[in-house]
Amino acid sequence: MAYLTDRKRAAGLGSAKTGTAHHWHMTLTSWILVILVPLFLFAFGPIVGEPYEAVIAHFARPFPALVTAAMLVVGLNHFRHGVQVLIEDYVGGETRKLMVIAMVAVSYGAMAVGLYALARMAL
């Protein structure tokens, strides 16, 4: 029976090499969302409950359309990285790879659908 310390068991396994970059990305997108969420609520809030024509006219203006587009891109990108960490921490094996791929596809798909709908309203 070998008596190994935790450090000795981990020696030679290497690092994931993306922890710092991932942390920096999450911190940056969090600060951007601190600014974007109130702007989004300011741009989106007044139009809730209005008729279809008023919503289309509202999002045809540049400020609400750009704030909504930025919110979609930054918010879903932040979501993607957060859920990826969650999956990597709690799921193992081949299921991990499949769930990460599915989550990335869903987040980019939602981003594309949202931007397409916004472009249809704005143009």
C-alpha positions as CSV (number, residue, x, y, z in Angstrom):
1,M,0.0,0.0,0.0
2,A,1.4,3.4,-1.0
3,Y,1.1,6.3,1.3
4,L,0.9,9.3,-1.0
5,T,0.1,12.9,-0.1
6,D,-2.5,14.8,-2.1
7,R,0.3,16.8,-3.8
8,K,2.1,13.6,-4.8
9,R,-1.1,12.2,-6.3
10,A,-1.6,15.3,-8.4
11,A,2.0,15.7,-9.5
12,G,2.4,15.2,-13.3
13,L,-1.3,15.5,-14.1
14,G,-0.9,19.1,-15.3
15,S,-3.4,21.9,-15.2
16,A,-6.4,22.6,-17.3
17,K,-4.7,25.7,-18.6
18,T,-7.9,27.7,-19.0
19,G,-8.9,28.5,-15.5
20,T,-7.5,32.1,-15.4
21,A,-8.9,33.0,-18.8
22,H,-12.3,31.5,-17.9
23,H,-12.4,33.4,-14.7
24,W,-11.4,36.7,-16.4
25,H,-14.1,36.1,-19.1
26,M,-16.8,35.5,-16.4
27,T,-15.7,38.6,-14.4
28,L,-15.7,40.8,-17.5
29,T,-19.1,39.7,-18.7
30,S,-20.5,40.1,-15.2
31,W,-19.4,43.7,-15.1
32,I,-20.8,44.3,-18.6
33,L,-24.1,42.8,-17.5
34,V,-24.2,45.1,-14.4
35,I,-24.4,47.9,-16.9
36,L,-26.5,46.2,-19.6
37,V,-29.3,44.8,-17.4
38,P,-30.6,48.2,-16.2
39,L,-30.2,49.6,-19.7
40,F,-32.2,46.6,-21.0
41,L,-34.9,47.1,-18.4
42,F,-35.1,50.8,-19.3
43,A,-35.3,49.9,-23.1
44,F,-37.7,46.9,-22.7
45,G,-39.9,47.9,-19.8
46,P,-42.0,50.6,-21.3
47,I,-43.1,48.4,-24.2
48,V,-44.4,45.5,-22.1
49,G,-48.1,45.0,-22.8
50,E,-48.2,47.3,-25.8
51,P,-49.8,46.2,-29.1
52,Y,-47.8,44.5,-31.8
53,E,-47.3,47.7,-33.9
54,A,-46.0,49.7,-31.0
55,V,-43.5,47.0,-30.2
56,I,-42.2,46.9,-33.8
57,A,-42.0,50.7,-33.9
58,H,-40.1,50.7,-30.5
59,F,-37.5,48.1,-31.6
60,A,-37.1,49.9,-35.0
61,R,-35.3,52.6,-33.1
62,P,-31.5,52.1,-32.7
63,F,-31.1,52.4,-28.9
64,P,-33.6,49.6,-27.8
65,A,-32.4,47.4,-30.7
66,L,-28.7,47.8,-29.9
67,V,-29.2,47.3,-26.1
68,T,-31.3,44.2,-26.7
69,A,-28.8,42.8,-29.1
70,A,-25.9,43.4,-26.7
71,M,-27.9,41.9,-23.9
72,L,-28.6,38.8,-25.9
73,V,-25.0,38.3,-26.9
74,V,-23.3,39.0,-23.6
75,G,-26.0,37.4,-21.5
76,L,-26.1,34.1,-23.4
77,N,-22.3,34.0,-23.6
78,H,-22.1,34.4,-19.9
79,F,-24.8,31.8,-19.5
80,R,-22.8,29.4,-21.7
81,H,-19.6,29.7,-19.7
82,G,-21.4,29.4,-16.4
83,V,-23.3,26.2,-17.4
84,Q,-20.2,24.7,-18.9
85,V,-18.4,25.1,-15.5
86,L,-21.4,23.5,-13.8
87,I,-21.4,20.6,-16.2
88,E,-17.6,20.1,-15.9
89,D,-17.8,20.1,-12.1
90,Y,-20.7,17.7,-11.7
91,V,-20.8,15.4,-14.7
92,G,-18.2,13.0,-15.8
93,G,-17.2,10.7,-18.6
94,E,-18.7,10.8,-22.1
95,T,-21.9,12.4,-20.8
96,R,-19.9,15.5,-19.9
97,K,-18.7,16.0,-23.5
98,L,-22.2,15.5,-24.9
99,M,-23.8,17.8,-22.4
100,V,-21.2,20.6,-23.1
101,I,-21.7,20.3,-26.8
102,A,-25.5,20.3,-26.4
103,M,-25.4,23.3,-24.1
104,V,-23.1,25.3,-26.4
105,A,-25.4,24.5,-29.4
106,V,-28.5,25.6,-27.4
107,S,-26.9,28.8,-26.2
108,Y,-25.6,29.8,-29.7
109,G,-28.9,28.7,-31.2
110,A,-30.9,30.9,-28.8
111,M,-28.5,33.8,-29.5
112,A,-29.0,33.3,-33.3
113,V,-32.8,33.1,-33.0
114,G,-33.0,36.2,-30.7
115,L,-30.8,38.2,-33.0
116,Y,-32.7,37.1,-36.1
117,A,-36.0,38.1,-34.4
118,L,-34.6,41.4,-33.4
119,A,-33.3,42.1,-36.9
120,R,-36.7,41.3,-38.3
121,M,-38.3,43.8,-36.0
122,A,-35.6,46.5,-36.5
123,L,-35.5,46.3,-40.3
